[in-house]
Amino acid sequence: MKNIIINISYLLVVVAAVAYMPFQQYAPYLMVVGGAVLFVSHFAEKYDGNNIRLKRIYFIRHLIGLLYGLSAYFMFQHKNYWVICLMLSALLELYTVWVISKETK
């Protein structure tokens, strides 16, 4: 159930990014909902092991949650900085998923 909610929130973030130009009044709300769920889910993740690399990766995932919130804020301000924040969060998300899958093998 948790994975379904997280996948829906990723979908909301993507829909908000695509729908920003034609629907500027509605897209920030989609970004807030999706970003808030991702923010909470990233901060709920904890790593209690001894692997320093994974500790750093989970810290980066906390920063990714903040970037989702920051992109929603910039969307409400109608500034294009939200694109930079969203792109950074997406690239960091790809990197962290890759490293976590590599380290847990």
Summary of the structure (lengths in Angstrom):
residues: 105
radius of gyration: 14.3
end to end distance: 24.3
largest distance: 47.7
contacts: 306
relative contact order: 0.13
helix: 79%
strand: 0%
